[in-house]
Amino acid sequence: MSENVPKQSLLPDGTKQGTNSWRKTGYGGPCPPGKKPHRYFFKLMALDTTVQIPAGASKEELLGAVRDHVLGEAELLGLYVR
């Protein structure tokens, strides 16, 4: 996926984006509270199928839809401070 993806639930090519922790669509970048390092977790899952969920779905909806289809997982922890 390229940079500067529009913050739309459904993109012209059919790609669907969900709702982030700020209850908005799209990636907003790190914005840590305070002056101490803040942890950001990025998760990648390999699935055995394409799941059918609506554009704008929540994290909980996504995790429920993929629960029985995960073949493998990876996680990246990033620390960020202002």
PDB file with SEQRES, HELIX, SHEET and CRYST1 records, atoms N, CA, C and O in Angstrom:
SEQRES   1 A   82  MET SER GLU ASN VAL PRO LYS GLN SER LEU LEU PRO ASP          
SEQRES   2 A   82  GLY THR LYS GLN GLY THR ASN SER TRP ARG LYS THR GLY          
SEQRES   3 A   82  TYR GLY GLY PRO CYS PRO PRO GLY LYS LYS PRO HIS ARG          
SEQRES   4 A   82  TYR PHE PHE LYS LEU MET ALA LEU ASP THR THR VAL GLN          
SEQRES   5 A   82  ILE PRO ALA GLY ALA SER LYS GLU GLU LEU LEU GLY ALA          
SEQRES   6 A   82  VAL ARG ASP HIS VAL LEU GLY GLU ALA GLU LEU LEU GLY          
SEQRES   7 A   82  LEU TYR VAL ARG                                              
HELIX    1 AA1 LYS A   59  VAL A   66  1                                   8    
SHEET    1 AA1 2 HIS A  38  LEU A  47  0                                        
SHEET    2 AA1 2 VAL A  70  TYR A  80 -1                                        
CRYST1    1.000    1.000    1.000  90.00  90.00  90.00 P 1           1          
ATOM      1  N   MET A   1       0.845  -1.164   0.000  1.00  0.00           N  
ATOM      2  CA  MET A   1       0.000   0.000   0.000  1.00  0.00           C  
ATOM      3  C   MET A   1       0.899   1.238   0.000  1.00  0.00           C  
ATOM      4  O   MET A   1       1.963   1.237   0.619  1.00  0.00           O  
ATOM      5  N   SER A   2       0.483   2.256  -0.671  1.00  0.00           N  
ATOM      6  CA  SER A   2       1.298   3.461  -0.793  1.00  0.00           C  
ATOM      7  C   SER A   2       1.108   4.412   0.390  1.00  0.00           C  
ATOM      8  O   SER A   2       0.266   4.198   1.262  1.00  0.00           O  
ATOM      9  N   GLU A   3       1.915   5.460   0.387  1.00  0.00           N  
ATOM     10  CA  GLU A   3       1.803   6.488   1.425  1.00  0.00           C  
ATOM     11  C   GLU A   3       0.556   7.341   1.191  1.00  0.00           C  
ATOM     12  O   GLU A   3      -0.038   7.326   0.113  1.00  0.00           O  
ATOM     13  N   ASN A   4       0.184   8.074   2.221  1.00  0.00           N  
ATOM     14  CA  ASN A   4      -0.925   9.030   2.143  1.00  0.00           C  
ATOM     15  C   ASN A   4      -2.222   8.391   1.673  1.00  0.00           C  
ATOM     16  O   ASN A   4      -2.908   8.944   0.814  1.00  0.00           O  
ATOM     17  N   VAL A   5      -2.562   7.243   2.220  1.00  0.00           N  
ATOM     18  CA  VAL A   5      -3.812   6.577   1.890  1.00  0.00           C  
ATOM     19  C   VAL A   5      -4.957   7.456   2.396  1.00  0.00           C  
ATOM     20  O   VAL A   5      -4.922   7.905   3.542  1.00  0.00           O  
ATOM     21  N   PRO A   6      -5.972   7.710   1.562  1.00  0.00           N  
ATOM     22  CA  PRO A   6      -7.103   8.532   2.007  1.00  0.00           C  
ATOM     23  C   PRO A   6      -7.761   7.927   3.251  1.00  0.00           C  
ATOM     24  O   PRO A   6      -7.845   6.706   3.388  1.00  0.00           O  
ATOM     25  N   LYS A   7      -8.212   8.771   4.128  1.00  0.00           N  
ATOM     26  CA  LYS A   7      -8.845   8.313   5.368  1.00  0.00           C  
ATOM     27  C   LYS A   7     -10.332   8.077   5.111  1.00  0.00           C  
ATOM     28  O   LYS A   7     -11.201   8.776   5.632  1.00  0.00           O  
ATOM     29  N   GLN A   8     -10.584   7.062   4.286  1.00  0.00           N  
ATOM     30  CA  GLN A   8     -11.941   6.666   3.917  1.00  0.00           C  
ATOM     31  C   GLN A   8     -12.130   5.197   4.286  1.00  0.00           C  
ATOM     32  O   GLN A   8     -11.197   4.402   4.179  1.00  0.00           O  
ATOM     33  N   SER A   9     -13.337   4.842   4.718  1.00  0.00           N  
ATOM     34  CA  SER A   9     -13.607   3.455   5.089  1.00  0.00           C  
ATOM     35  C   SER A   9     -13.490   2.520   3.897  1.00  0.00           C  
ATOM     36  O   SER A   9     -12.982   1.406   4.032  1.00  0.00           O  
ATOM     37  N   LEU A  10     -13.958   2.962   2.721  1.00  0.00           N  
ATOM     38  CA  LEU A  10     -13.892   2.144   1.517  1.00  0.00           C  
ATOM     39  C   LEU A  10     -13.163   2.926   0.436  1.00  0.00           C  
ATOM     40  O   LEU A  10     -13.598   4.009   0.044  1.00  0.00           O  
ATOM     41  N   LEU A  11     -12.051   2.374  -0.047  1.00  0.00           N  
ATOM     42  CA  LEU A  11     -11.249   3.040  -1.065  1.00  0.00           C  
ATOM     43  C   LEU A  11     -11.724   2.637  -2.461  1.00  0.00           C  
ATOM     44  O   LEU A  11     -12.380   1.607  -2.612  1.00  0.00           O  
ATOM     45  N   PRO A  12     -11.402   3.434  -3.481  1.00  0.00           N  
ATOM     46  CA  PRO A  12     -11.863   3.144  -4.844  1.00  0.00           C  
ATOM     47  C   PRO A  12     -11.495   1.748  -5.358  1.00  0.00           C  
ATOM     48  O   PRO A  12     -12.227   1.190  -6.175  1.00  0.00           O  
ATOM     49  N   ASP A  13     -10.381   1.174  -4.898  1.00  0.00           N  
ATOM     50  CA  ASP A  13      -9.974  -0.154  -5.370  1.00  0.00           C  
ATOM     51  C   ASP A  13     -10.628  -1.294  -4.582  1.00  0.00           C  
ATOM     52  O   ASP A  13     -10.326  -2.463  -4.823  1.00  0.00           O  
ATOM     53  N   GLY A  14     -11.525  -0.960  -3.640  1.00  0.00           N  
ATOM     54  CA  GLY A  14     -12.223  -1.969  -2.851  1.00  0.00           C  
ATOM     55  C   GLY A  14     -11.597  -2.263  -1.506  1.00  0.00           C  
ATOM     56  O   GLY A  14     -12.164  -3.005  -0.704  1.00  0.00           O  
ATOM     57  N   THR A  15     -10.422  -1.682  -1.247  1.00  0.00           N  
ATOM     58  CA  THR A  15      -9.771  -1.862   0.050  1.00  0.00           C  
ATOM     59  C   THR A  15     -10.647  -1.280   1.146  1.00  0.00           C  
ATOM     60  O   THR A  15     -11.200  -0.190   0.997  1.00  0.00           O  
ATOM     61  N   LYS A  16     -10.772  -2.008   2.247  1.00  0.00           N  
ATOM     62  CA  LYS A  16     -11.554  -1.547   3.390  1.00  0.00           C  
ATOM     63  C   LYS A  16     -10.624  -1.172   4.533  1.00  0.00           C  
ATOM     64  O   LYS A  16      -9.659  -1.881   4.816  1.00  0.00           O  
ATOM     65  N   GLN A  17     -10.916  -0.062   5.185  1.00  0.00           N  
ATOM     66  CA  GLN A  17     -10.173   0.340   6.379  1.00  0.00           C  
ATOM     67  C   GLN A  17     -11.132   0.334   7.557  1.00  0.00           C  
ATOM     68  O   GLN A  17     -12.318   0.639   7.428  1.00  0.00           O  
ATOM     69  N   GLY A  18     -10.584  -0.021   8.701  1.00  0.00           N  
ATOM     70  CA  GLY A  18     -11.391  -0.055   9.911  1.00  0.00           C  
ATOM     71  C   GLY A  18     -11.261   1.212  10.719  1.00  0.00           C  
ATOM     72  O   GLY A  18     -10.629   2.185  10.307  1.00  0.00           O  
ATOM     73  N   THR A  19     -11.876   1.171  11.876  1.00  0.00           N  
ATOM     74  CA  THR A  19     -11.853   2.296  12.800  1.00  0.00           C  
ATOM     75  C   THR A  19     -10.667   2.120  13.747  1.00  0.00           C  
ATOM     76  O   THR A  19     -10.466   1.035  14.294  1.00  0.00           O  
ATOM     77  N   ASN A  20      -9.882   3.178  13.942  1.00  0.00           N  
ATOM     78  CA  ASN A  20      -8.706   3.089  14.812  1.00  0.00           C  
ATOM     79  C   ASN A  20      -9.072   3.388  16.266  1.00  0.00           C  
ATOM     80  O   ASN A  20     -10.246   3.577  16.583  1.00  0.00           O  
ATOM     81  N   SER A  21      -8.085   3.430  17.139  1.00  0.00           N  
ATOM     82  CA  SER A  21      -8.349   3.646  18.573  1.00  0.00           C  
ATOM     83  C   SER A  21      -8.851   5.056  18.876  1.00  0.00           C  
ATOM     84  O   SER A  21      -9.309   5.326  19.986  1.00  0.00           O  
ATOM     85  N   TRP A  22      -8.767   5.943  17.910  1.00  0.00           N  
ATOM     86  CA  TRP A  22      -9.301   7.300  18.078  1.00  0.00           C  
ATOM     87  C   TRP A  22     -10.736   7.389  17.549  1.00  0.00           C  
ATOM     88  O   TRP A  22     -11.324   8.470  17.500  1.00  0.00           O  
ATOM     89  N   ARG A  23     -11.300   6.214  17.146  1.00  0.00           N  
ATOM     90  CA  ARG A  23     -12.643   6.118  16.559  1.00  0.00           C  
ATOM     91  C   ARG A  23     -12.748   6.876  15.235  1.00  0.00           C  
ATOM     92  O   ARG A  23     -13.792   7.430  14.892  1.00  0.00           O  
ATOM     93  N   LYS A  24     -11.626   6.880  14.502  1.00  0.00           N  
ATOM     94  CA  LYS A  24     -11.569   7.511  13.187  1.00  0.00           C  
ATOM     95  C   LYS A  24     -11.036   6.493  12.190  1.00  0.00           C  
ATOM     96  O   LYS A  24     -10.507   5.453  12.583  1.00  0.00           O  
ATOM     97  N   THR A  25     -11.171   6.785  10.914  1.00  0.00           N  
ATOM     98  CA  THR A  25     -10.674   5.892   9.870  1.00  0.00           C  
ATOM     99  C   THR A  25      -9.275   6.312   9.450  1.00  0.00           C  
ATOM    100  O   THR A  25      -8.998   7.503   9.305  1.00  0.00           O  
ATOM    101  N   GLY A  26      -8.386   5.332   9.252  1.00  0.00           N  
ATOM    102  CA  GLY A  26      -7.045   5.600   8.741  1.00  0.00           C  
ATOM    103  C   GLY A  26      -6.001   5.711   9.831  1.00  0.00           C  
ATOM    104  O   GLY A  26      -6.301   5.862  11.016  1.00  0.00           O  
ATOM    105  N   TYR A  27      -4.763   5.629   9.376  1.00  0.00           N  
ATOM    106  CA  TYR A  27      -3.616   5.716  10.278  1.00  0.00           C  
ATOM    107  C   TYR A  27      -3.296   7.169  10.572  1.00  0.00           C  
ATOM    108  O   TYR A  27      -3.232   7.991   9.657  1.00  0.00           O  
ATOM    109  N   GLY A  28      -3.093   7.492  11.845  1.00  0.00           N  
ATOM    110  CA  GLY A  28      -2.829   8.872  12.227  1.00  0.00           C  
ATOM    111  C   GLY A  28      -1.419   9.128  12.723  1.00  0.00           C  
ATOM    112  O   GLY A  28      -1.067  10.271  13.016  1.00  0.00           O  
ATOM    113  N   GLY A  29      -0.609   8.092  12.823  1.00  0.00           N  
ATOM    114  CA  GLY A  29       0.754   8.278  13.311  1.00  0.00           C  
ATOM    115  C   GLY A  29       0.803   8.330  14.822  1.00  0.00           C  
ATOM    116  O   GLY A  29      -0.233   8.450  15.475  1.00  0.00           O  
ATOM    117  N   PRO A  30       2.004   8.240  15.387  1.00  0.00           N  
ATOM    118  CA  PRO A  30       2.141   8.239  16.839  1.00  0.00           C  
ATOM    119  C   PRO A  30       1.863   9.611  17.443  1.00  0.00           C  
ATOM    120  O   PRO A  30       2.203  10.647  16.871  1.00  0.00           O  
ATOM    121  N   CYS A  31       1.245   9.585  18.594  1.00  0.00           N  
ATOM    122  CA  CYS A  31       0.972  10.815  19.343  1.00  0.00           C  
ATOM    123  C   CYS A  31       1.022  10.459  20.827  1.00  0.00           C  
ATOM    124  O   CYS A  31      -0.012  10.408  21.494  1.00  0.00           O  
ATOM    125  N   PRO A  32       2.231  10.211  21.341  1.00  0.00           N  
ATOM    126  CA  PRO A  32       2.341   9.733  22.717  1.00  0.00           C  
ATOM    127  C   PRO A  32       1.951  10.792  23.740  1.00  0.00           C  
ATOM    128  O   PRO A  32       2.214  11.981  23.562  1.00  0.00           O  
ATOM    129  N   PRO A  33       1.320  10.333  24.810  1.00  0.00           N  
ATOM    130  CA  PRO A  33       1.001  11.259  25.893  1.00  0.00           C  
ATOM    131  C   PRO A  33       2.253  11.543  26.717  1.00  0.00           C  
ATOM    132  O   PRO A  33       3.066  10.645  26.936  1.00  0.00           O  
ATOM    133  N   GLY A  34       2.409  12.741  27.160  1.00  0.00           N  
ATOM    134  CA  GLY A  34       3.523  13.085  28.045  1.00  0.00           C  
ATOM    135  C   GLY A  34       4.886  13.019  27.388  1.00  0.00           C  
ATOM    136  O   GLY A  34       5.011  13.029  26.164  1.00  0.00           O  
ATOM    137  N   LYS A  35       5.912  12.953  28.236  1.00  0.00           N  
ATOM    138  CA  LYS A  35       7.295  12.976  27.755  1.00  0.00           C  
ATOM    139  C   LYS A  35       8.025  11.659  27.964  1.00  0.00           C  
ATOM    140  O   LYS A  35       9.240  11.593  27.774  1.00  0.00           O  
ATOM    141  N   LYS A  36       7.307  10.610  28.352  1.00  0.00           N  
ATOM    142  CA  LYS A  36       7.907   9.290  28.519  1.00  0.00           C  
ATOM    143  C   LYS A  36       7.629   8.456  27.274  1.00  0.00           C  
ATOM    144  O   LYS A  36       6.632   8.689  26.591  1.00  0.00           O  
ATOM    145  N   PRO A  37       8.495   7.486  26.964  1.00  0.00           N  
ATOM    146  CA  PRO A  37       8.244   6.628  25.803  1.00  0.00           C  
ATOM    147  C   PRO A  37       6.892   5.928  25.903  1.00  0.00           C  
ATOM    148  O   PRO A  37       6.481   5.477  26.972  1.00  0.00           O  
ATOM    149  N   HIS A  38       6.226   5.852  24.782  1.00  0.00           N  
ATOM    150  CA  HIS A  38       4.919   5.204  24.714  1.00  0.00           C  
ATOM    151  C   HIS A  38       5.047   4.004  23.782  1.00  0.00           C  
ATOM    152  O   HIS A  38       5.758   4.074  22.779  1.00  0.00           O  
ATOM    153  N   ARG A  39       4.362   2.898  24.102  1.00  0.00           N  
ATOM    154  CA  ARG A  39       4.462   1.682  23.310  1.00  0.00           C  
ATOM    155  C   ARG A  39       3.373   1.644  22.241  1.00  0.00           C  
ATOM    156  O   ARG A  39       2.218   1.985  22.500  1.00  0.00           O  
ATOM    157  N   TYR A  40       3.756   1.227  21.044  1.00  0.00           N  
ATOM    158  CA  TYR A  40       2.832   1.029  19.934  1.00  0.00           C  
ATOM    159  C   TYR A  40       3.010  -0.389  19.426  1.00  0.00           C  
ATOM    160  O   TYR A  40       4.127  -0.799  19.109  1.00  0.00           O  
ATOM    161  N   PHE A  41       1.921  -1.144  19.344  1.00  0.00           N  
ATOM    162  CA  PHE A  41       1.965  -2.524  18.891  1.00  0.00           C  
ATOM    163  C   PHE A  41       1.377  -2.616  17.488  1.00  0.00           C  
ATOM    164  O   PHE A  41       0.263  -2.153  17.243  1.00  0.00           O  
ATOM    165  N   PHE A  42       2.124  -3.210  16.577  1.00  0.00           N  
ATOM    166  CA  PHE A  42       1.671  -3.443  15.210  1.00  0.00           C  
ATOM    167  C   PHE A  42       1.595  -4.951  15.022  1.00  0.00           C  
ATOM    168  O   PHE A  42       2.588  -5.652  15.218  1.00  0.00           O  
ATOM    169  N   LYS A  43       0.423  -5.454  14.644  1.00  0.00           N  
ATOM    170  CA  LYS A  43       0.219  -6.892  14.520  1.00  0.00           C  
ATOM    171  C   LYS A  43      -0.042  -7.264  13.066  1.00  0.00           C  
ATOM    172  O   LYS A  43      -0.737  -6.552  12.341  1.00  0.00           O  
ATOM    173  N   LEU A  44       0.528  -8.389  12.657  1.00  0.00           N  
ATOM    174  CA  LEU A  44       0.340  -8.939  11.323  1.00  0.00           C  
ATOM    175  C   LEU A  44      -0.154 -10.366  11.495  1.00  0.00           C  
ATOM    176  O   LEU A  44       0.409 -11.139  12.270  1.00  0.00           O  
ATOM    177  N   MET A  45      -1.212 -10.711  10.766  1.00  0.00           N  
ATOM    178  CA  MET A  45      -1.759 -12.065  10.849  1.00  0.00           C  
ATOM    179  C   MET A  45      -1.855 -12.661   9.455  1.00  0.00           C  
ATOM    180  O   MET A  45      -2.313 -12.005   8.519  1.00  0.00           O  
ATOM    181  N   ALA A  46      -1.416 -13.919   9.322  1.00  0.00           N  
ATOM    182  CA  ALA A  46      -1.603 -14.678   8.090  1.00  0.00           C  
ATOM    183  C   ALA A  46      -2.898 -15.468   8.258  1.00  0.00           C  
ATOM    184  O   ALA A  46      -3.068 -16.194   9.237  1.00  0.00           O  
ATOM    185  N   LEU A  47      -3.808 -15.320   7.297  1.00  0.00           N  
ATOM    186  CA  LEU A  47      -5.115 -15.981   7.378  1.00  0.00           C  
ATOM    187  C   LEU A  47      -5.264 -17.035   6.297  1.00  0.00           C  
ATOM    188  O   LEU A  47      -4.587 -16.979   5.270  1.00  0.00           O  
ATOM    189  N   ASP A  48      -6.148 -17.996   6.523  1.00  0.00           N  
ATOM    190  CA  ASP A  48      -6.409 -19.031   5.530  1.00  0.00           C  
ATOM    191  C   ASP A  48      -7.566 -18.683   4.606  1.00  0.00           C  
ATOM    192  O   ASP A  48      -7.971 -19.508   3.787  1.00  0.00           O  
ATOM    193  N   THR A  49      -8.101 -17.478   4.726  1.00  0.00           N  
ATOM    194  CA  THR A  49      -9.222 -17.046   3.906  1.00  0.00           C  
ATOM    195  C   THR A  49      -9.298 -15.522   3.885  1.00  0.00           C  
ATOM    196  O   THR A  49      -8.594 -14.849   4.638  1.00  0.00           O  
ATOM    197  N   THR A  50     -10.138 -14.995   3.037  1.00  0.00           N  
ATOM    198  CA  THR A  50     -10.450 -13.561   3.045  1.00  0.00           C  
ATOM    199  C   THR A  50     -11.702 -13.402   3.892  1.00  0.00           C  
ATOM    200  O   THR A  50     -12.721 -14.035   3.617  1.00  0.00           O  
ATOM    201  N   VAL A  51     -11.637 -12.572   4.910  1.00  0.00           N  
ATOM    202  CA  VAL A  51     -12.798 -12.384   5.783  1.00  0.00           C  
ATOM    203  C   VAL A  51     -13.691 -11.282   5.224  1.00  0.00           C  
ATOM    204  O   VAL A  51     -13.217 -10.317   4.624  1.00  0.00           O  
ATOM    205  N   GLN A  52     -14.968 -11.447   5.432  1.00  0.00           N  
ATOM    206  CA  GLN A  52     -15.948 -10.475   4.960  1.00  0.00           C  
ATOM    207  C   GLN A  52     -16.449  -9.655   6.152  1.00  0.00           C  
ATOM    208  O   GLN A  52     -17.284 -10.113   6.932  1.00  0.00           O  
ATOM    209  N   ILE A  53     -15.928  -8.450   6.270  1.00  0.00           N  
ATOM    210  CA  ILE A  53     -16.377  -7.537   7.314  1.00  0.00           C  
ATOM    211  C   ILE A  53     -16.662  -6.192   6.658  1.00  0.00           C  
ATOM    212  O   ILE A  53     -16.107  -5.890   5.602  1.00  0.00           O  
ATOM    213  N   PRO A  54     -17.514  -5.391   7.265  1.00  0.00           N  
ATOM    214  CA  PRO A  54     -17.852  -4.104   6.651  1.00  0.00           C  
ATOM    215  C   PRO A  54     -16.721  -3.089   6.757  1.00  0.00           C  
ATOM    216  O   PRO A  54     -15.915  -3.139   7.687  1.00  0.00           O  
ATOM    217  N   ALA A  55     -16.670  -2.175   5.805  1.00  0.00           N  
ATOM    218  CA  ALA A  55     -15.738  -1.050   5.895  1.00  0.00           C  
ATOM    219  C   ALA A  55     -16.069  -0.282   7.166  1.00  0.00           C  
ATOM    220  O   ALA A  55     -17.238  -0.111   7.513  1.00  0.00           O  
ATOM    221  N   GLY A  56     -15.029   0.180   7.860  1.00  0.00           N  
ATOM    222  CA  GLY A  56     -15.233   0.916   9.107  1.00  0.00           C  
ATOM    223  C   GLY A  56     -15.381   0.027  10.323  1.00  0.00           C  
ATOM    224  O   GLY A  56     -15.710   0.511  11.407  1.00  0.00           O  
ATOM    225  N   ALA A  57     -15.139  -1.278  10.161  1.00  0.00           N  
ATOM    226  CA  ALA A  57     -15.278  -2.223  11.270  1.00  0.00           C  
ATOM    227  C   ALA A  57     -14.321  -1.873  12.407  1.00  0.00           C  
ATOM    228  O   ALA A  57     -13.268  -1.271  12.198  1.00  0.00           O  
ATOM    229  N   SER A  58     -14.714  -2.262  13.599  1.00  0.00           N  
ATOM    230  CA  SER A  58     -13.877  -2.028  14.788  1.00  0.00           C  
ATOM    231  C   SER A  58     -12.845  -3.146  14.933  1.00  0.00           C  
ATOM    232  O   SER A  58     -12.933  -4.174  14.261  1.00  0.00           O  
ATOM    233  N   LYS A  59     -11.881  -2.937  15.806  1.00  0.00           N  
ATOM    234  CA  LYS A  59     -10.875  -3.961  16.106  1.00  0.00           C  
ATOM    235  C   LYS A  59     -11.553  -5.234  16.606  1.00  0.00           C  
ATOM    236  O   LYS A  59     -11.175  -6.336  16.209  1.00  0.00           O  
ATOM    237  N   GLU A  60     -12.534  -5.089  17.459  1.00  0.00           N  
ATOM    238  CA  GLU A  60     -13.232  -6.241  18.014  1.00  0.00           C  
ATOM    239  C   GLU A  60     -13.945  -7.027  16.916  1.00  0.00           C  
ATOM    240  O   GLU A  60     -13.933  -8.258  16.936  1.00  0.00           O  
ATOM    241  N   GLU A  61     -14.563  -6.337  15.961  1.00  0.00           N  
ATOM    242  CA  GLU A  61     -15.237  -7.001  14.846  1.00  0.00           C  
ATOM    243  C   GLU A  61     -14.223  -7.760  13.984  1.00  0.00           C  
ATOM    244  O   GLU A  61     -14.475  -8.893  13.575  1.00  0.00           O  
ATOM    245  N   LEU A  62     -13.091  -7.137  13.716  1.00  0.00           N  
ATOM    246  CA  LEU A  62     -12.049  -7.777  12.920  1.00  0.00           C  
ATOM    247  C   LEU A  62     -11.521  -9.018  13.623  1.00  0.00           C  
ATOM    248  O   LEU A  62     -11.437 -10.084  13.013  1.00  0.00           O  
ATOM    249  N   LEU A  63     -11.164  -8.895  14.898  1.00  0.00           N  
ATOM    250  CA  LEU A  63     -10.618 -10.036  15.631  1.00  0.00           C  
ATOM    251  C   LEU A  63     -11.623 -11.176  15.725  1.00  0.00           C  
ATOM    252  O   LEU A  63     -11.239 -12.344  15.666  1.00  0.00           O  
ATOM    253  N   GLY A  64     -12.892 -10.856  15.869  1.00  0.00           N  
ATOM    254  CA  GLY A  64     -13.928 -11.894  15.890  1.00  0.00           C  
ATOM    255  C   GLY A  64     -14.033 -12.610  14.553  1.00  0.00           C  
ATOM    256  O   GLY A  64     -14.230 -13.825  14.512  1.00  0.00           O  
ATOM    257  N   ALA A  65     -13.904 -11.870  13.466  1.00  0.00           N  
ATOM    258  CA  ALA A  65     -14.025 -12.455  12.131  1.00  0.00           C  
ATOM    259  C   ALA A  65     -12.835 -13.340  11.769  1.00  0.00           C  
ATOM    260  O   ALA A  65     -13.001 -14.310  11.030  1.00  0.00           O  
ATOM    261  N   VAL A  66     -11.648 -13.030  12.269  1.00  0.00           N  
ATOM    262  CA  VAL A  66     -10.448 -13.792  11.906  1.00  0.00           C  
ATOM    263  C   VAL A  66     -10.102 -14.891  12.908  1.00  0.00           C  
ATOM    264  O   VAL A  66      -9.235 -15.722  12.635  1.00  0.00           O  
ATOM    265  N   ARG A  67     -10.752 -14.906  14.034  1.00  0.00           N  
ATOM    266  CA  ARG A  67     -10.402 -15.792  15.150  1.00  0.00           C  
ATOM    267  C   ARG A  67     -10.103 -17.234  14.733  1.00  0.00           C  
ATOM    268  O   ARG A  67      -9.115 -17.808  15.191  1.00  0.00           O  
ATOM    269  N   ASP A  68     -10.922 -17.820  13.887  1.00  0.00           N  
ATOM    270  CA  ASP A  68     -10.743 -19.227  13.505  1.00  0.00           C  
ATOM    271  C   ASP A  68      -9.939 -19.402  12.217  1.00  0.00           C  
ATOM    272  O   ASP A  68      -9.894 -20.504  11.669  1.00  0.00           O  
ATOM    273  N   HIS A  69      -9.304 -18.337  11.724  1.00  0.00           N  
ATOM    274  CA  HIS A  69      -8.625 -18.394  10.435  1.00  0.00           C  
ATOM    275  C   HIS A  69      -7.145 -17.998  10.493  1.00  0.00           C  
ATOM    276  O   HIS A  69      -6.509 -17.865   9.448  1.00  0.00           O  
ATOM    277  N   VAL A  70      -6.594 -17.809  11.680  1.00  0.00           N  
ATOM    278  CA  VAL A  70      -5.208 -17.353  11.826  1.00  0.00           C  
ATOM    279  C   VAL A  70      -4.236 -18.516  11.676  1.00  0.00           C  
ATOM    280  O   VAL A  70      -4.285 -19.486  12.433  1.00  0.00           O  
ATOM    281  N   LEU A  71      -3.345 -18.405  10.679  1.00  0.00           N  
ATOM    282  CA  LEU A  71      -2.310 -19.419  10.453  1.00  0.00           C  
ATOM    283  C   LEU A  71      -1.024 -19.075  11.192  1.00  0.00           C  
ATOM    284  O   LEU A  71      -0.287 -19.968  11.610  1.00  0.00           O  
ATOM    285  N   GLY A  72      -0.754 -17.792  11.351  1.00  0.00           N  
ATOM    286  CA  GLY A  72       0.447 -17.333  12.033  1.00  0.00           C  
ATOM    287  C   GLY A  72       0.327 -15.855  12.349  1.00  0.00           C  
ATOM    288  O   GLY A  72      -0.474 -15.139  11.748  1.00  0.00           O  
ATOM    289  N   GLU A  73       1.137 -15.406  13.303  1.00  0.00           N  
ATOM    290  CA  GLU A  73       1.105 -14.009  13.726  1.00  0.00           C  
ATOM    291  C   GLU A  73       2.504 -13.469  13.951  1.00  0.00           C  
ATOM    292  O   GLU A  73       3.430 -14.217  14.261  1.00  0.00           O  
ATOM    293  N   ALA A  74       2.646 -12.171  13.792  1.00  0.00           N  
ATOM    294  CA  ALA A  74       3.889 -11.470  14.126  1.00  0.00           C  
ATOM    295  C   ALA A  74       3.493 -10.155  14.781  1.00  0.00           C  
ATOM    296  O   ALA A  74       2.426  -9.608  14.504  1.00  0.00           O  
ATOM    297  N   GLU A  75       4.362  -9.653  15.652  1.00  0.00           N  
ATOM    298  CA  GLU A  75       4.069  -8.396  16.329  1.00  0.00           C  
ATOM    299  C   GLU A  75       5.335  -7.553  16.399  1.00  0.00           C  
ATOM    300  O   GLU A  75       6.425  -8.050  16.682  1.00  0.00           O  
ATOM    301  N   LEU A  76       5.160  -6.283  16.137  1.00  0.00           N  
ATOM    302  CA  LEU A  76       6.256  -5.325  16.230  1.00  0.00           C  
ATOM    303  C   LEU A  76       5.899  -4.334  17.324  1.00  0.00           C  
ATOM    304  O   LEU A  76       4.800  -3.781  17.338  1.00  0.00           O  
ATOM    305  N   LEU A  77       6.820  -4.117  18.228  1.00  0.00           N  
ATOM    306  CA  LEU A  77       6.631  -3.137  19.296  1.00  0.00           C  
ATOM    307  C   LEU A  77       7.507  -1.936  18.969  1.00  0.00           C  
ATOM    308  O   LEU A  77       8.718  -2.071  18.792  1.00  0.00           O  
ATOM    309  N   GLY A  78       6.895  -0.776  18.892  1.00  0.00           N  
ATOM    310  CA  GLY A  78       7.638   0.449  18.647  1.00  0.00           C  
ATOM    311  C   GLY A  78       7.517   1.367  19.853  1.00  0.00           C  
ATOM    312  O   GLY A  78       6.440   1.489  20.438  1.00  0.00           O  
ATOM    313  N   LEU A  79       8.611   2.009  20.224  1.00  0.00           N  
ATOM    314  CA  LEU A  79       8.602   2.984  21.305  1.00  0.00           C  
ATOM    315  C   LEU A  79       8.780   4.367  20.688  1.00  0.00           C  
ATOM    316  O   LEU A  79       9.625   4.563  19.815  1.00  0.00           O  
ATOM    317  N   TYR A  80       7.989   5.310  21.144  1.00  0.00           N  
ATOM    318  CA  TYR A  80       8.053   6.654  20.594  1.00  0.00           C  
ATOM    319  C   TYR A  80       7.883   7.668  21.725  1.00  0.00           C  
ATOM    320  O   TYR A  80       7.081   7.468  22.637  1.00  0.00           O  
ATOM    321  N   VAL A  81       8.636   8.742  21.652  1.00  0.00           N  
ATOM    322  CA  VAL A  81       8.519   9.823  22.627  1.00  0.00           C  
ATOM    323  C   VAL A  81       8.617  11.136  21.868  1.00  0.00           C  
ATOM    324  O   VAL A  81       9.287  11.218  20.838  1.00  0.00           O  
ATOM    325  N   ARG A  82       7.964  12.135  22.366  1.00  0.00           N  
ATOM    326  CA  ARG A  82       8.012  13.446  21.698  1.00  0.00           C  
ATOM    327  C   ARG A  82       9.341  14.113  21.930  1.00  0.00           C  
ATOM    328  O   ARG A  82       9.567  15.222  21.446  1.00  0.00           O  
TER     329      ARG A  82                                                      
END                                                                             
